Amino acid sequence: MALACLAIGLGGCASSSIEPPAIDPAAPADIRVTLPAPPDGVEACVRASFPDIPDRSLTRADVVRIIGRAKVLDRQKRRCSERAQAWIDAVQRDFAKP
């Protein structure tokens, strides 16, 4: 019983250390920050899924096609992630506290 009370008490202490949001929604509009939009097409590119693999015996042509599409997708995602990372870096550079 005492252990349960201690756990509940400590749980309350842990939750009290949660930091408030970076920008208070109740703050005046003149001090709110509107971040720039992320680069166009990044979300769709990042969400693109691996090429479908047919549920049957694969031919050599199937394997070549699947691997080729996977390589193209990997290159596209790398470019998307580089653009996204550049956007994140710019937002941090321009908006973060020094």
N, CA, C and O atoms as CSV, one atom per row, in Angstrom:
chain,resi,resn,atom,element,x,y,z
A,1,MET,N,N,0.824,-1.193,0.000
A,1,MET,CA,C,0.000,0.000,0.000
A,1,MET,C,C,0.869,1.259,0.000
A,1,MET,O,O,0.625,2.202,-0.754
A,2,ALA,N,N,1.882,1.253,0.856
A,2,ALA,CA,C,2.764,2.419,0.932
A,2,ALA,C,C,3.513,2.613,-0.383
A,2,ALA,O,O,3.749,3.742,-0.813
A,3,LEU,N,N,3.883,1.507,-1.012
A,3,LEU,CA,C,4.593,1.585,-2.293
A,3,LEU,C,C,3.694,2.194,-3.362
A,3,LEU,O,O,4.159,2.987,-4.181
A,4,ALA,N,N,2.419,1.836,-3.366
A,4,ALA,CA,C,1.484,2.395,-4.337
A,4,ALA,C,C,1.334,3.897,-4.135
A,4,ALA,O,O,1.302,4.657,-5.103
A,5,CYS,N,N,1.244,4.325,-2.887
A,5,CYS,CA,C,1.131,5.756,-2.595
A,5,CYS,C,C,2.395,6.503,-3.018
A,5,CYS,O,O,2.319,7.614,-3.543
A,6,LEU,N,N,3.551,5.891,-2.789
A,6,LEU,CA,C,4.814,6.508,-3.193
A,6,LEU,C,C,4.887,6.640,-4.709
A,6,LEU,O,O,5.318,7.671,-5.227
A,7,ALA,N,N,4.468,5.600,-5.417
A,7,ALA,CA,C,4.500,5.638,-6.883
A,7,ALA,C,C,3.588,6.726,-7.417
A,7,ALA,O,O,3.950,7.441,-8.351
A,8,ILE,N,N,2.411,6.856,-6.832
A,8,ILE,CA,C,1.469,7.895,-7.272
A,8,ILE,C,C,2.043,9.272,-6.969
A,8,ILE,O,O,1.940,10.184,-7.790
A,9,GLY,N,N,2.645,9.426,-5.800
A,9,GLY,CA,C,3.235,10.711,-5.432
A,9,GLY,C,C,4.386,11.095,-6.342
A,9,GLY,O,O,4.490,12.248,-6.762
A,10,LEU,N,N,5.245,10.147,-6.646
A,10,LEU,CA,C,6.368,10.437,-7.535
A,10,LEU,C,C,5.900,10.688,-8.956
A,10,LEU,O,O,6.488,11.498,-9.672
A,11,GLY,N,N,4.851,10.003,-9.364
A,11,GLY,CA,C,4.298,10.239,-10.703
A,11,GLY,C,C,3.835,11.671,-10.852
A,11,GLY,O,O,4.001,12.271,-11.914
A,12,GLY,N,N,3.261,12.223,-9.808
A,12,GLY,CA,C,2.838,13.612,-9.844
A,12,GLY,C,C,4.004,14.559,-9.978
A,12,GLY,O,O,3.896,15.586,-10.647
A,13,CYS,N,N,5.139,14.226,-9.340
A,13,CYS,CA,C,6.329,15.073,-9.439
A,13,CYS,C,C,6.885,15.061,-10.852
A,13,CYS,O,O,7.315,16.093,-11.367
A,14,ALA,N,N,6.875,13.900,-11.471
A,14,ALA,CA,C,7.428,13.798,-12.820
A,14,ALA,C,C,6.609,14.613,-13.805
A,14,ALA,O,O,7.167,15.242,-14.705
A,15,SER,N,N,5.294,14.609,-13.645
A,15,SER,CA,C,4.461,15.341,-14.600
A,15,SER,C,C,4.544,16.844,-14.396
A,15,SER,O,O,4.221,17.603,-15.309
A,16,SER,N,N,4.969,17.291,-13.224
A,16,SER,CA,C,5.059,18.727,-12.997
A,16,SER,C,C,6.262,19.343,-13.694
A,16,SER,O,O,6.355,20.568,-13.776
A,17,SER,N,N,7.185,18.531,-14.200
A,17,SER,CA,C,8.361,19.076,-14.867
A,17,SER,C,C,8.156,19.255,-16.367
A,17,SER,O,O,9.095,19.614,-17.078
A,18,ILE,N,N,6.943,19.009,-16.858
A,18,ILE,CA,C,6.662,19.178,-18.285
A,18,ILE,C,C,6.736,20.659,-18.615
A,18,ILE,O,O,6.141,21.494,-17.934
A,19,GLU,N,N,7.482,20.971,-19.676
A,19,GLU,CA,C,7.649,22.365,-20.059
A,19,GLU,C,C,6.417,22.874,-20.790
A,19,GLU,O,O,5.753,22.109,-21.490
A,20,PRO,N,N,6.105,24.157,-20.636
A,20,PRO,CA,C,4.966,24.730,-21.361
A,20,PRO,C,C,5.287,24.793,-22.854
A,20,PRO,O,O,6.449,24.668,-23.241
A,21,PRO,N,N,4.274,24.985,-23.692
A,21,PRO,CA,C,4.544,25.090,-25.126
A,21,PRO,C,C,5.472,26.261,-25.419
A,21,PRO,O,O,5.507,27.235,-24.667
A,22,ALA,N,N,6.219,26.168,-26.509
A,22,ALA,CA,C,7.185,27.203,-26.870
A,22,ALA,C,C,6.513,28.555,-27.056
A,22,ALA,O,O,7.085,29.589,-26.711
A,23,ILE,N,N,5.314,28.550,-27.596
A,23,ILE,CA,C,4.581,29.804,-27.789
A,23,ILE,C,C,3.242,29.670,-27.097
A,23,ILE,O,O,2.492,28.729,-27.357
A,24,ASP,N,N,2.947,30.593,-26.231
A,24,ASP,CA,C,1.692,30.587,-25.498
A,24,ASP,C,C,0.565,31.012,-26.440
A,24,ASP,O,O,0.591,32.124,-26.968
A,25,PRO,N,N,-0.427,30.139,-26.658
A,25,PRO,CA,C,-1.520,30.509,-27.566
A,25,PRO,C,C,-2.292,31.730,-27.091
A,25,PRO,O,O,-2.961,32.389,-27.887
A,26,ALA,N,N,-2.206,32.036,-25.806
A,26,ALA,CA,C,-2.902,33.209,-25.278
A,26,ALA,C,C,-2.076,34.480,-25.433
A,26,ALA,O,O,-2.554,35.567,-25.107
A,27,ALA,N,N,-0.848,34.363,-25.924
A,27,ALA,CA,C,0.023,35.531,-26.077
A,27,ALA,C,C,-0.533,36.452,-27.163
A,27,ALA,O,O,-1.234,36.001,-28.068
A,28,PRO,N,N,-0.219,37.734,-27.068
A,28,PRO,CA,C,-0.675,38.672,-28.107
A,28,PRO,C,C,-0.158,38.253,-29.486
A,28,PRO,O,O,0.933,37.696,-29.614
A,29,ALA,N,N,-0.955,38.530,-30.500
A,29,ALA,CA,C,-0.629,38.093,-31.859
A,29,ALA,C,C,0.689,38.677,-32.366
A,29,ALA,O,O,1.346,38.066,-33.209
A,30,ASP,N,N,1.087,39.853,-31.865
A,30,ASP,CA,C,2.304,40.481,-32.387
A,30,ASP,C,C,3.583,39.764,-31.953
A,30,ASP,O,O,4.655,40.046,-32.489
A,31,ILE,N,N,3.488,38.839,-30.987
A,31,ILE,CA,C,4.698,38.108,-30.616
A,31,ILE,C,C,4.638,36.635,-31.032
A,31,ILE,O,O,5.563,35.871,-30.757
A,32,ARG,N,N,3.563,36.246,-31.686
A,32,ARG,CA,C,3.471,34.885,-32.201
A,32,ARG,C,C,4.340,34.760,-33.441
A,32,ARG,O,O,4.567,35.734,-34.158
A,33,VAL,N,N,4.814,33.571,-33.677
A,33,VAL,CA,C,5.692,33.332,-34.815
A,33,VAL,C,C,4.993,32.412,-35.809
A,33,VAL,O,O,4.435,31.382,-35.430
A,34,THR,N,N,5.028,32.787,-37.062
A,34,THR,CA,C,4.518,31.923,-38.111
A,34,THR,C,C,5.724,31.383,-38.864
A,34,THR,O,O,6.465,32.131,-39.502
A,35,LEU,N,N,5.902,30.092,-38.777
A,35,LEU,CA,C,7.046,29.477,-39.435
A,35,LEU,C,C,6.804,29.388,-40.933
A,35,LEU,O,O,5.660,29.279,-41.373
A,36,PRO,N,N,7.874,29.434,-41.718
A,36,PRO,CA,C,7.708,29.287,-43.162
A,36,PRO,C,C,7.199,27.880,-43.493
A,36,PRO,O,O,7.442,26.926,-42.754
A,37,ALA,N,N,6.505,27.778,-44.594
A,37,ALA,CA,C,5.974,26.479,-45.020
A,37,ALA,C,C,7.129,25.552,-45.392
A,37,ALA,O,O,8.157,26.006,-45.894
A,38,PRO,N,N,6.962,24.267,-45.147
A,38,PRO,CA,C,8.001,23.322,-45.559
A,38,PRO,C,C,8.088,23.271,-47.082
A,38,PRO,O,O,7.159,23.697,-47.767
A,39,PRO,N,N,9.169,22.767,-47.605
A,39,PRO,CA,C,9.332,22.699,-49.063
A,39,PRO,C,C,8.201,21.902,-49.723
A,39,PRO,O,O,7.708,20.922,-49.165
A,40,ASP,N,N,7.806,22.337,-50.904
A,40,ASP,CA,C,6.737,21.661,-51.646
A,40,ASP,C,C,7.105,20.214,-51.957
A,40,ASP,O,O,8.238,19.912,-52.333
A,41,GLY,N,N,6.145,19.342,-51.795
A,41,GLY,CA,C,6.303,17.953,-52.185
A,41,GLY,C,C,7.066,17.073,-51.225
A,41,GLY,O,O,7.159,15.866,-51.451
A,42,VAL,N,N,7.616,17.628,-50.161
A,42,VAL,CA,C,8.430,16.818,-49.247
A,42,VAL,C,C,7.577,15.773,-48.541
A,42,VAL,O,O,7.976,14.612,-48.445
A,43,GLU,N,N,6.422,16.165,-48.052
A,43,GLU,CA,C,5.594,15.216,-47.312
A,43,GLU,C,C,5.184,14.037,-48.191
A,43,GLU,O,O,5.293,12.886,-47.768
A,44,ALA,N,N,4.717,14.307,-49.397
A,44,ALA,CA,C,4.303,13.224,-50.294
A,44,ALA,C,C,5.484,12.325,-50.645
A,44,ALA,O,O,5.344,11.106,-50.737
A,45,CYS,N,N,6.639,12.937,-50.837
A,45,CYS,CA,C,7.827,12.165,-51.189
A,45,CYS,C,C,8.244,11.253,-50.041
A,45,CYS,O,O,8.561,10.083,-50.257
A,46,VAL,N,N,8.242,11.777,-48.845
A,46,VAL,CA,C,8.662,10.994,-47.685
A,46,VAL,C,C,7.668,9.863,-47.409
A,46,VAL,O,O,8.060,8.790,-46.949
A,47,ARG,N,N,6.401,10.098,-47.685
A,47,ARG,CA,C,5.377,9.088,-47.424
A,47,ARG,C,C,5.284,8.024,-48.521
A,47,ARG,O,O,4.579,7.030,-48.346
A,48,ALA,N,N,5.970,8.208,-49.631
A,48,ALA,CA,C,5.922,7.218,-50.716
A,48,ALA,C,C,6.382,5.862,-50.186
A,48,ALA,O,O,7.353,5.766,-49.436
A,49,SER,N,N,5.666,4.822,-50.591
A,49,SER,CA,C,5.970,3.492,-50.061
A,49,SER,C,C,6.803,2.676,-51.046
A,49,SER,O,O,6.901,2.985,-52.233
A,50,PHE,N,N,7.386,1.641,-50.503
A,50,PHE,CA,C,8.213,0.722,-51.277
A,50,PHE,C,C,7.381,0.133,-52.413
A,50,PHE,O,O,6.178,-0.072,-52.253
A,51,PRO,N,N,8.005,-0.143,-53.557
A,51,PRO,CA,C,7.244,-0.731,-54.674
A,51,PRO,C,C,6.543,-2.025,-54.260
A,51,PRO,O,O,7.070,-2.815,-53.477
A,52,ASP,N,N,5.349,-2.217,-54.802
A,52,ASP,CA,C,4.592,-3.437,-54.503
A,52,ASP,C,C,5.332,-4.660,-55.035
A,52,ASP,O,O,5.911,-4.645,-56.121
A,53,ILE,N,N,5.292,-5.702,-54.241
A,53,ILE,CA,C,5.886,-6.971,-54.642
A,53,ILE,C,C,4.737,-7.944,-54.873
A,53,ILE,O,O,3.965,-8.226,-53.958
A,54,PRO,N,N,4.625,-8.458,-56.101
A,54,PRO,CA,C,3.517,-9.368,-56.392
A,54,PRO,C,C,3.570,-10.623,-55.529
A,54,PRO,O,O,4.644,-11.096,-55.156
A,55,ASP,N,N,2.390,-11.149,-55.221
A,55,ASP,CA,C,2.279,-12.359,-54.402
A,55,ASP,C,C,2.254,-13.579,-55.330
A,55,ASP,O,O,1.246,-14.276,-55.449
A,56,ARG,N,N,3.383,-13.806,-55.971
A,56,ARG,CA,C,3.531,-14.944,-56.883
A,56,ARG,C,C,5.017,-15.185,-57.083
A,56,ARG,O,O,5.850,-14.441,-56.567
A,57,SER,N,N,5.338,-16.207,-57.822
A,57,SER,CA,C,6.747,-16.447,-58.153
A,57,SER,C,C,7.236,-15.303,-59.031
A,57,SER,O,O,6.586,-14.935,-60.010
A,58,LEU,N,N,8.374,-14.753,-58.675
A,58,LEU,CA,C,8.893,-13.595,-59.412
A,58,LEU,C,C,9.807,-14.042,-60.541
A,58,LEU,O,O,10.591,-14.982,-60.408
A,59,THR,N,N,9.681,-13.346,-61.640
A,59,THR,CA,C,10.590,-13.577,-62.756
A,59,THR,C,C,11.807,-12.690,-62.561
A,59,THR,O,O,11.818,-11.813,-61.698
A,60,ARG,N,N,12.810,-12.920,-63.353
A,60,ARG,CA,C,14.004,-12.070,-63.315
A,60,ARG,C,C,13.617,-10.618,-63.618
A,60,ARG,O,O,14.128,-9.691,-62.990
A,61,ALA,N,N,12.725,-10.430,-64.571
A,61,ALA,CA,C,12.280,-9.081,-64.940
A,61,ALA,C,C,11.567,-8.402,-63.767
A,61,ALA,O,O,11.745,-7.206,-63.538
A,62,ASP,N,N,10.753,-9.177,-63.018
A,62,ASP,CA,C,10.083,-8.625,-61.835
A,62,ASP,C,C,11.101,-8.124,-60.819
A,62,ASP,O,O,10.973,-7.021,-60.287
A,63,VAL,N,N,12.104,-8.940,-60.558
A,63,VAL,CA,C,13.121,-8.588,-59.563
A,63,VAL,C,C,13.884,-7.342,-60.005
A,63,VAL,O,O,14.135,-6.444,-59.202
A,64,VAL,N,N,14.251,-7.292,-61.281
A,64,VAL,CA,C,14.983,-6.129,-61.801
A,64,VAL,C,C,14.112,-4.882,-61.685
A,64,VAL,O,O,14.601,-3.822,-61.295
A,65,ARG,N,N,12.824,-5.000,-62.022
A,65,ARG,CA,C,11.901,-3.868,-61.949
A,65,ARG,C,C,11.733,-3.396,-60.508
A,65,ARG,O,O,11.789,-2.196,-60.242
A,66,ILE,N,N,11.530,-4.316,-59.585
A,66,ILE,CA,C,11.329,-3.958,-58.175
A,66,ILE,C,C,12.577,-3.286,-57.609
A,66,ILE,O,O,12.476,-2.259,-56.937
A,67,ILE,N,N,13.739,-3.852,-57.874
A,67,ILE,CA,C,14.981,-3.263,-57.365
A,67,ILE,C,C,15.220,-1.893,-57.998
A,67,ILE,O,O,15.649,-0.960,-57.319
A,68,GLY,N,N,14.945,-1.773,-59.288
A,68,GLY,CA,C,15.120,-0.486,-59.966
A,68,GLY,C,C,14.224,0.593,-59.367
A,68,GLY,O,O,14.667,1.713,-59.113
A,69,ARG,N,N,12.944,0.238,-59.142
A,69,ARG,CA,C,12.018,1.212,-58.546
A,69,ARG,C,C,12.427,1.558,-57.113
A,69,ARG,O,O,12.286,2.701,-56.678
A,70,ALA,N,N,12.927,0.573,-56.394
A,70,ALA,CA,C,13.372,0.831,-55.020
A,70,ALA,C,C,14.569,1.781,-55.004
A,70,ALA,O,O,14.650,2.662,-54.149
A,71,LYS,N,N,15.490,1.607,-55.940
A,71,LYS,CA,C,16.651,2.509,-56.010
A,71,LYS,C,C,16.222,3.926,-56.364
A,71,LYS,O,O,16.720,4.890,-55.782
A,72,VAL,N,N,15.306,4.058,-57.312
A,72,VAL,CA,C,14.813,5.384,-57.692
A,72,VAL,C,C,14.111,6.039,-56.494
A,72,VAL,O,O,14.330,7.217,-56.211
A,73,LEU,N,N,13.273,5.274,-55.799
A,73,LEU,CA,C,12.577,5.785,-54.620
A,73,LEU,C,C,13.568,6.213,-53.538
A,73,LEU,O,O,13.384,7.246,-52.895
A,74,ASP,N,N,14.611,5.420,-53.344
A,74,ASP,CA,C,15.620,5.755,-52.345
A,74,ASP,C,C,16.307,7.074,-52.686
A,74,ASP,O,O,16.531,7.903,-51.805
A,75,ARG,N,N,16.638,7.269,-53.943
A,75,ARG,CA,C,17.288,8.532,-54.357
A,75,ARG,C,C,16.339,9.712,-54.176
A,75,ARG,O,O,16.753,10.780,-53.724
A,76,GLN,N,N,15.057,9.520,-54.529
A,76,GLN,CA,C,14.081,10.598,-54.352
A,76,GLN,C,C,13.930,10.951,-52.871
A,76,GLN,O,O,13.895,12.126,-52.506
A,77,LYS,N,N,13.844,9.937,-52.037
A,77,LYS,CA,C,13.690,10.189,-50.598
A,77,LYS,C,C,14.933,10.865,-50.019
A,77,LYS,O,O,14.818,11.704,-49.126
A,78,ARG,N,N,16.096,10.516,-50.509
A,78,ARG,CA,C,17.311,11.173,-50.028
A,78,ARG,C,C,17.273,12.659,-50.368
A,78,ARG,O,O,17.592,13.500,-49.528
A,79,ARG,N,N,16.880,12.983,-51.609
A,79,ARG,CA,C,16.792,14.397,-51.999
A,79,ARG,C,C,15.720,15.118,-51.175
A,79,ARG,O,O,15.928,16.251,-50.742
A,80,CYS,N,N,14.588,14.469,-50.964
A,80,CYS,CA,C,13.520,15.077,-50.143
A,80,CYS,C,C,14.012,15.331,-48.729
A,80,CYS,O,O,13.784,16.400,-48.163
A,81,SER,N,N,14.683,14.347,-48.169
A,81,SER,CA,C,15.146,14.506,-46.790
A,81,SER,C,C,16.216,15.587,-46.689
A,81,SER,O,O,16.295,16.281,-45.675
A,82,GLU,N,N,17.029,15.738,-47.712
A,82,GLU,CA,C,18.035,16.811,-47.709
A,82,GLU,C,C,17.340,18.173,-47.752
A,82,GLU,O,O,17.749,19.097,-47.049
A,83,ARG,N,N,16.283,18.305,-48.579
A,83,ARG,CA,C,15.529,19.565,-48.625
A,83,ARG,C,C,14.837,19.830,-47.300
A,83,ARG,O,O,14.816,20.964,-46.821
A,84,ALA,N,N,14.266,18.781,-46.704
A,84,ALA,CA,C,13.597,18.942,-45.411
A,84,ALA,C,C,14.600,19.336,-44.338
A,84,ALA,O,O,14.315,20.203,-43.512
A,85,GLN,N,N,15.762,18.715,-44.343
A,85,GLN,CA,C,16.779,19.044,-43.343
A,85,GLN,C,C,17.283,20.469,-43.524
A,85,GLN,O,O,17.553,21.157,-42.540
A,86,ALA,N,N,17.415,20.921,-44.769
A,86,ALA,CA,C,17.827,22.306,-45.020
A,86,ALA,C,C,16.770,23.279,-44.488
A,86,ALA,O,O,17.112,24.324,-43.934
A,87,TRP,N,N,15.487,22.939,-44.654
A,87,TRP,CA,C,14.404,23.778,-44.127
A,87,TRP,C,C,14.458,23.816,-42.604
A,87,TRP,O,O,14.343,24.884,-42.003
A,88,ILE,N,N,14.631,22.660,-41.983
A,88,ILE,CA,C,14.717,22.586,-40.521
A,88,ILE,C,C,15.895,23.414,-40.021
A,88,ILE,O,O,15.762,24.163,-39.053
A,89,ASP,N,N,17.039,23.284,-40.670
A,89,ASP,CA,C,18.219,24.063,-40.276
A,89,ASP,C,C,17.955,25.565,-40.394
A,89,ASP,O,O,18.343,26.336,-39.516
A,90,ALA,N,N,17.293,25.980,-41.481
A,90,ALA,CA,C,16.998,27.410,-41.672
A,90,ALA,C,C,16.029,27.914,-40.608
A,90,ALA,O,O,16.200,29.018,-40.091
A,91,VAL,N,N,15.015,27.119,-40.277
A,91,VAL,CA,C,14.059,27.520,-39.237
A,91,VAL,C,C,14.776,27.650,-37.899
A,91,VAL,O,O,14.566,28.621,-37.171
A,92,GLN,N,N,15.620,26.678,-37.574
A,92,GLN,CA,C,16.362,26.754,-36.318
A,92,GLN,C,C,17.286,27.970,-36.311
A,92,GLN,O,O,17.368,28.678,-35.308
A,93,ARG,N,N,17.971,28.213,-37.404
A,93,ARG,CA,C,18.897,29.350,-37.486
A,93,ARG,C,C,18.156,30.669,-37.352
A,93,ARG,O,O,18.624,31.573,-36.661
A,94,ASP,N,N,16.987,30.794,-38.014
A,94,ASP,CA,C,16.284,32.069,-38.073
A,94,ASP,C,C,15.344,32.318,-36.899
A,94,ASP,O,O,15.038,33.472,-36.598
A,95,PHE,N,N,14.878,31.262,-36.227
A,95,PHE,CA,C,13.856,31.444,-35.206
A,95,PHE,C,C,14.261,31.007,-33.810
A,95,PHE,O,O,13.607,31.390,-32.839
A,96,ALA,N,N,15.309,30.223,-33.679
A,96,ALA,CA,C,15.696,29.713,-32.348
A,96,ALA,C,C,16.323,30.832,-31.527
A,96,ALA,O,O,16.913,31.773,-32.058
A,97,LYS,N,N,16.172,30.693,-30.217
A,97,LYS,CA,C,16.821,31.645,-29.330
A,97,LYS,C,C,18.323,31.385,-29.365
A,97,LYS,O,O,18.756,30.234,-29.427
A,98,PRO,N,N,19.120,32.461,-29.325
A,98,PRO,CA,C,20.593,32.271,-29.350
A,98,PRO,C,C,21.099,31.662,-28.059
A,98,PRO,O,O,22.300,31.437,-27.912
